[in-house]
Amino acid sequence: MRREIFGDEHELFRNEFRRFAAAEIAPRVAEWNRAGTTDKATWKKLGQAGYLGANAPEEYGGAGGDFLFDAIIMEELADIRAHALMVSLHSDICMPYLKEYGSEEQKQKWLTGAISGDVILAVAMTEPGTGSDLANVQTRALREGDEYVVNGAKTFISNGQISDLVIVVAKTDPHSVPPHDGISLILVEADRPGFRRGRNLDKLGLEGQDTSELFFEDCRVPVSNLLGQEGRGFKMLMNMLQQERLSIAVGSMASCRRALLDTIEYTRERQAFGKPIAAFQNTQFKLAELATEVEVGQAFVDKLLAAHVRGDEIVAEVSMAKWWTTDLQKRLTSECLQLHGGYGFMREYPISQDYADAAVQSIYAGTNEIMKVIIARKLGLG
Ligand SMILES: Cc1cc2nc3c(=O)[nH]c(=O)nc-3n(C[C@H](O)[C@H](O)[C@H](O)COP(=O)(O)OP(=O)(O)OC[C@H]3O[C@@H](n4cnc5c(N)ncnc54)[C@H](O)[C@@H]3O)c2cc1C
């Protein structure tokens, strides 16, 4: 169905980015998947071509476009299964913290670098002992004179191996009541003494995406590395989650569509009992049901994209979209794998990768259970 949220300038941008991605990204995906990480040269090319700041302010080198430009990048990367390249994490999840809360000095130093592709960003919330219960983070950033001394361990951090700047969620006041009032966001450069990268973790899916442990051992940063105000970190995180969760839903729908289209093609070609498996009513009904859900999901996500660009507060609705679209993605990739028979289980068929990659979608950016907790609260329950 024709989507109504995009104007001519968006379509032009999509065509340009699609050409760039075909030339510079698609040929590298297999190599990244083998290496377990992307390469900085590609990030630099993305920056130089203007694809890391499509929605960032022009005075720092961005293109000053709306969020739909970034959504287009997410969709096109999902379409070529370039999940390794977490542009969305960099541009739509991390960069907004610098844009919204960075001092002028911080913006000049890091936002310009993030847009040009010289500074790759990561955000470190999760710790070995706590993920969903963010207020319980144990990492400390205690003030000593003009410095914060950071101590703690983070895990599952995307871009962990290649990041140049990490937004670290830490307690500046460990005794604060309520606990979330003691949380601040501290910017830590990767070359600071006391900062150490741990393992690039071995995962079920997202093979080319570096997901790492990070360690901070008496890591000293100047107080000018505090992002926003001390003790306001939790509130800042909550303010940014709307865009993060919407981004997951956008990518999820694009991945669903890719897997569905490939499966339709496969079932047309594969023969059983003298006819294409697409001729069996079971195949037709399964694909008809999934195609319906993809259209329903896309309509909802497009409605949310338009609302987000308008600046509406849609926390409950993006939470709905996050759990529903990622749940669909898991079901859809499972059904599509089944329709591939034994070939679906073979790594050489992309549907096997789609199935593995879908698993994490309901876990990160707030688990789907946490999404339902948020929705229930908005409904006035509990
Ligand atoms: C590939 C990958 C990339 C990631 N990237 C990042 C990153 O860049 N930065 C970062 O900070 N983190 C990142 N994460 C971490 C991710 O955000 C967490 O894994 C997630 O928030 C869940 O936390 P947890 O793993 O500690 O699970 P837990 O919080 O221990 O949850 C375990 C289970 O309990 C359920 N549960 C917990 N609390 C409740 C509740 N109140 N009600 C009902 N059920 C509940 C959960 O839904 C889940 O099913 C990444 C994770 C992965 C796998």
The ligand as an ORCA input file, in Angstrom:
! r2SCAN-3c Opt
* xyz 0 1
  C      22.222     -7.577     21.397
  C      21.961     -6.663     22.566
  C      22.317     -5.344     22.483
  C      22.128     -4.496     23.569
  N      22.560     -3.196     23.508
  C      22.541     -2.433     24.638
  C      23.151     -1.126     24.656
  O      23.676     -0.638     23.643
  N      23.146     -0.434     25.827
  C      22.580     -0.919     26.961
  O      22.626     -0.255     27.970
  N      21.988     -2.144     26.975
  C      21.960     -2.902     25.846
  N      21.395     -4.155     25.858
  C      20.805     -4.660     27.085
  C      19.290     -4.725     27.079
  O      18.738     -3.436     27.054
  C      18.857     -5.558     28.298
  O      19.243     -6.892     28.046
  C      17.375     -5.444     28.589
  O      17.051     -4.171     29.046
  C      16.909     -6.487     29.636
  O      17.711     -6.432     30.759
  P      18.316     -7.816     31.351
  O      19.011     -8.501     30.234
  O      19.091     -7.493     32.569
  O      17.058     -8.684     31.708
  P      16.260     -8.641     33.110
  O      15.946     -7.243     33.469
  O      16.989     -9.490     34.094
  O      14.912     -9.366     32.683
  C      14.778    -10.800     32.604
  C      13.321    -11.115     32.318
  O      12.501    -10.607     33.393
  C      11.496     -9.762     32.871
  N      11.190     -8.655     33.796
  C      12.065     -7.810     34.412
  N      11.391     -6.901     35.135
  C      10.062     -7.150     34.954
  C       8.865     -6.549     35.426
  N       8.868     -5.462     36.208
  N       7.692     -7.090     35.038
  C       7.649     -8.179     34.232
  N       8.752     -8.780     33.749
  C       9.933     -8.273     34.099
  C      12.067     -9.222     31.588
  O      11.061     -8.737     30.721
  C      12.797    -10.434     31.049
  O      11.902    -11.269     30.377
  C      21.530     -4.997     24.755
  C      21.136     -6.340     24.825
  C      21.362     -7.178     23.761
  C      20.960     -8.632     23.884
*
